[in-house]
Structure formats: C-alpha cells, structure tokens
C-alpha cells in the first residue's frame, strides 16, 4: 500500500481523535459574525496549515480546550485558561510578554528543544487569541497584547531560523497576515 495513503489515513484518524469532527470544523458559516470581517481568508480557519492559528497540534488543542472552558467561564479572562493550558505543557517558565533577544536566546539554548517549546507556547497564545475572536467576535485587551507579542516573537530570526530555510518566507508572510488582523482589531479597541 502506498505510504502516502497510509499517512493520510493516519492523519485523518488523529485529526478526529484530537477533537475535531464534522460538527466542529471551522467554516465561515460557524464563526461569530463580527469575526468574518477579519478572518475571511481560509488560512485563518485551516486545521492543516502549520502556521495557521489552529493548524498545528498545540494550537488545535488550545483552541478546543478554550472552546470547552469558555462555556463555563464566560466572565473569566481567557488568559486564565491560557495560563492553565501552558502550565499543563510542563515546559520551563517563560515570560510571554518578552521580546528581549537575550532572554529568547537563553531560553532556546537552555534545552535541546527550547525553540520548539517556545513556539508551542506561542502557538497556544495565538490559538486562544484567534479562538476568542472566532467564538465571540472580539479579543480581550490582555489576550490581544499577548497574541501580538507571540506573533512578533515568532517572526524574529532567533525563532524563525529554527524552521526549515525554505519555509521562512511562507511562515513570515503568514505570521504577518495574522499580525495585521491583530493590529486592525487593536485600533478599533
């Protein structure tokens, strides 16, 4: 049997096991009406494009968890959920508000998978930020700030250089696209 077919089948199975089903796949029809003006591009709702808010494993899990959590925590800050989610990753502590290059370099160099750990935390921030947008049509101020910082951090050479070189331009373009949405929303606040 063709290896590509087997891998595709396994991906589909894992996709559904990770909490996505036909009933909760993101489409323009099932997102908040206010969000449609900002996330009209299919990229923003993709569950397969690695850089998309929900296109990586951590982002999908963070979003699905946030979606469930939000049902019973409507008046709490999404940052409370985000903090819980990141703690459950069991990664060394990292200041989500920093863009300081020395601190980023130290975190990345401190362990073999430091860059991956940093990116996964940023993926969670981005997913919860865009998750609140598509669920509620808004992003609360503190989460908006953290989402903006995470996107900026992921564009920095110290972080993006840990991805394959031929993916840098695509990743930078996609991160910038998300950052433009965040800037637009922050101007309206």
C-alpha positions as CSV (number, residue, x, y, z in Angstrom):
1,X,0.0,0.0,0.0
2,X,1.2,3.5,-0.8
3,X,3.0,5.2,2.1
4,X,1.3,8.5,1.3
5,X,-2.2,6.9,1.5
6,X,-1.4,5.4,4.9
7,X,0.0,8.6,6.3
8,X,-3.1,10.5,5.0
9,X,-5.4,7.9,6.7
10,X,-3.5,8.2,10.0
11,X,-3.7,12.0,9.8
12,X,-7.4,11.9,9.3
13,X,-7.8,9.5,12.2
14,X,-5.6,11.6,14.5
15,X,-7.5,14.7,13.3
16,X,-10.8,13.3,14.6
17,X,-9.3,11.9,17.8
18,X,-7.9,15.3,18.6
19,X,-11.4,16.7,19.0
20,X,-12.4,17.8,15.5
21,X,-15.4,16.3,13.9
22,X,-17.7,17.3,11.0
23,X,-19.7,19.2,13.6
24,X,-17.0,21.5,14.8
25,X,-14.6,22.1,11.9
26,X,-14.2,25.8,11.5
27,X,-16.0,27.3,8.5
28,X,-17.0,30.9,7.7
29,X,-20.6,29.8,8.4
30,X,-20.0,28.7,12.0
31,X,-17.8,31.6,13.3
32,X,-19.0,34.8,15.1
33,X,-20.4,37.3,12.6
34,X,-18.0,40.0,13.9
35,X,-15.0,37.8,13.2
36,X,-15.9,37.3,9.5
37,X,-14.6,40.7,8.6
38,X,-11.1,39.8,9.9
39,X,-10.7,36.1,9.1
40,X,-12.4,35.8,5.7
41,X,-9.3,34.1,4.3
42,X,-9.4,30.3,4.5
43,X,-5.9,30.4,6.1
44,X,-7.3,31.6,9.4
45,X,-9.6,28.6,9.8
46,X,-7.2,26.0,8.5
47,X,-6.5,23.0,10.6
48,X,-3.7,21.7,8.4
49,X,-1.6,24.8,7.6
50,X,1.2,24.7,10.3
51,X,1.4,28.4,10.9
52,X,-2.4,29.0,11.0
53,X,-3.9,29.6,14.4
54,X,-5.4,26.1,14.6
55,X,-3.2,24.4,12.0
56,X,-0.7,22.9,14.5
57,X,-1.3,20.3,17.2
58,X,-0.8,22.7,20.1
59,X,-3.0,25.4,18.5
60,X,-5.8,22.9,17.9
61,X,-5.7,21.5,21.4
62,X,-5.5,25.0,22.9
63,X,-8.5,26.2,20.9
64,X,-10.6,23.1,21.5
65,X,-9.9,23.3,25.3
66,X,-10.6,27.0,25.3
67,X,-13.9,26.4,23.5
68,X,-15.0,24.0,26.2
69,X,-13.6,26.0,29.1
70,X,-15.3,29.2,27.8
71,X,-18.8,27.6,28.1
72,X,-18.5,27.6,31.9
73,X,-16.1,30.5,32.4
74,X,-17.7,33.2,30.2
75,X,-16.8,36.0,32.7
76,X,-13.2,35.0,33.3
77,X,-10.3,36.3,31.3
78,X,-9.2,33.9,28.5
79,X,-5.7,34.5,29.9
80,X,-6.7,32.4,32.9
81,X,-7.3,29.4,30.5
82,X,-4.2,30.2,28.6
83,X,-2.1,30.1,31.7
84,X,-3.6,26.8,32.8
85,X,-3.0,25.3,29.3
86,X,0.6,26.4,29.2
87,X,1.3,25.1,32.7
88,X,-0.1,21.7,31.6
89,X,2.6,21.6,28.8
90,X,5.2,21.3,31.7
91,X,7.7,23.5,30.0
92,X,10.2,25.7,31.8
93,X,8.6,29.0,32.7
94,X,8.8,31.7,30.1
95,X,7.7,35.4,30.2
96,X,5.0,35.6,27.5
97,X,5.4,39.3,27.4
98,X,9.1,39.4,26.4
99,X,10.6,40.2,23.0
100,X,14.1,40.6,24.6
101,X,16.5,38.8,22.3
102,X,18.9,37.8,25.0
103,X,16.1,36.1,27.1
104,X,14.8,34.4,23.9
105,X,18.2,33.1,23.0
106,X,18.9,31.9,26.6
107,X,15.5,30.0,26.7
108,X,16.1,28.4,23.3
109,X,19.7,27.4,24.1
110,X,18.9,26.1,27.6
111,X,17.5,22.8,26.3
112,X,17.7,20.8,23.1
113,X,14.0,21.5,22.2
114,X,13.9,25.1,23.5
115,X,12.9,26.6,20.2
116,X,10.1,24.1,19.8
117,X,8.9,24.7,23.4
118,X,8.8,28.4,22.8
119,X,6.9,28.1,19.5
120,X,4.4,25.7,21.1
121,X,3.7,28.3,23.8
122,X,3.3,31.0,21.2
123,X,1.0,28.7,19.2
124,X,-1.2,28.3,22.2
125,X,-1.4,32.1,22.7
126,X,-2.2,32.7,19.0
127,X,-4.8,29.9,19.0
128,X,-6.6,31.3,22.1
129,X,-6.4,34.8,20.8
130,X,-7.9,33.9,17.4
131,X,-10.2,31.4,19.2
132,X,-11.8,34.1,21.2
133,X,-12.1,36.2,18.0
134,X,-14.0,33.5,16.1
135,X,-16.1,32.4,19.1
136,X,-17.0,35.9,20.4
137,X,-16.1,38.4,17.7
138,X,-13.6,40.1,19.9
139,X,-10.3,39.6,21.7
140,X,-10.0,40.9,25.3
141,X,-7.2,43.5,25.7
142,X,-4.7,41.4,27.7
143,X,-5.0,38.5,25.3
144,X,-4.8,40.8,22.3
145,X,-1.5,42.1,23.7
146,X,-0.1,38.6,24.3
147,X,-1.2,37.5,20.8
148,X,0.6,40.4,19.3
149,X,3.7,39.7,21.2
150,X,3.6,36.0,20.3
151,X,3.3,36.8,16.6
152,X,6.2,39.3,16.8
153,X,8.3,36.8,18.7
154,X,7.7,34.1,16.1
155,X,8.9,36.4,13.3
156,X,12.2,37.2,15.0
157,X,15.2,35.5,13.3
158,X,16.2,33.9,16.7
159,X,12.9,31.9,16.5
160,X,12.1,31.6,12.8
161,X,15.6,30.3,12.0
162,X,14.7,27.1,13.7
163,X,12.3,26.2,10.9
164,X,13.4,24.8,7.5
165,X,15.0,27.6,5.5
166,X,12.6,27.1,2.5
167,X,9.7,27.7,4.9
168,X,10.9,31.0,6.3
169,X,9.3,33.3,3.7
170,X,5.9,31.5,3.9
171,X,5.9,31.5,7.7
172,X,6.9,35.1,7.9
173,X,4.1,36.0,5.4
174,X,1.5,34.1,7.3
175,X,2.6,35.4,10.7
176,X,2.4,38.9,9.3
177,X,-1.1,38.3,7.9
178,X,-2.2,37.4,11.4
179,X,-0.4,40.4,12.9
180,X,-2.2,42.7,10.5
181,X,-5.5,41.4,11.8
182,X,-4.4,41.9,15.4
183,X,-3.3,45.5,14.6
184,X,-6.6,46.2,12.9
185,X,-8.5,44.9,16.0
186,X,-6.3,46.9,18.4
187,X,-7.0,50.1,16.5
188,X,-10.8,49.5,16.9
189,X,-10.5,49.0,20.7
